[in-house]
Amino acid sequence: MPHGLGGLYVHDPTADKWGSELRITFAAAEDELRRLDFGADVSIVADPAAPGNSWRINNNAFWWHLLRLGFDIGSSQNVDHIRRHIPARYRAAFDAGLQAGAESLL
């Protein structure tokens, strides 16, 4: 059942789930996926709810890391706040990702 926090979904207690799963879902074209690198322990899989243009990452540690960087639950993000938490050696890649995302919306 939706929890009402724009991105947080809480399963009914009778659902066939045995533990917490922190999932990130995002839209991307398949050619964009080839350029993404979230690290060796992060796998991107097709989202069965919208195959072909929606993808997800099921990785609790990665999800918590994004929160520590300043990301929020839901689709509304404070980019300046997040950017301040990105290590300097990764800021150019972060900025390139922002630009690519903005261009894909055109």
N, C-alpha and C positions, 0 to 999 in steps of 0.2 A: 504494500500500500504506500502511496506517495506520502512522504512526511511533510511536504510543504516548504522545503527549504531550497527549492530550485536546484535539484541535482542529488539530493539525498533521498534514497528509496529504502524503506524498511519493509522487509518481507514479513508476511503473516507468520505467527508462531507455528502454524501447521504446515508451512512450506517445507519442501524436501531440502533443507539447508542444514548443515551441521556446524557451521562456524561463520565468523565474520568474513566478508569479502569486500574489499575496497577496490572498486572498479572505476577506471577512467574511460570515458567514451568520447570519441572525437571524429570529426569528418575529415576526410582526406582522399584525394585521388590516388589511384594505385601508383602512379609515377612519383608522387610526393613521398609515399611510404619508403621507397628505395633510398631516399636521402635522409631519413630519420634514423637517429642512433640514440637510444635511451639507455644504452649500457648492455653488457653481456647477460645480465640476469633478468632483463625485461623483454617479454615477448608480446608482439602485437598480433591479435587475432581478429578475424572478421566478426562483426556484431551480427548475430543471427536476426536481430530485429530489423536491420536495414543493410543487407549484404551488398557489397560493391562500393559503398561510399561511406560507411560508418565502421569504425574500428574500435577495439577496446584493449585495455591493458588491465590484467588482473594480477596485481602485485602490491600487497599491503605495504611493504617497505618503501616502494617507489611512491605510493600515494602519500604516505606520511612525510617523505622527503619534499614533495611538492608543497605541502602545507607549511613546512619549515621555511621554504623559500618565499612564502607569502601568498601562494595561491589560495583561493577560497572555494568552498563547495558551490557548485553552480556555474553558470556561464558568464557572470559578471566579474571581471578581474580588475584590480588596480595595477596596471602595467608598471607604473613608476615605482610602486612599492616593491613589486616582484624584482624588477631590474636591479634595485639597490641591494638585493640579497644574492644575486647571481655573482659567482666568483669572477673576478676581472678577466681571467683567461677564457671564460665562456661567453662574455657579453657580446662579442661580435657575432657568434653563432645565434645567440638569443635574438639580437636585433635583426639578423637575416631571417630568422623564423617569423618574427613579427611582420617584416616586410612581405615575405612570401604569403603569409596569411591574409594580409591586407589586399594583396594583388589578386588572390583567389576569390575575393569577395566582389571584385569588379565585374 
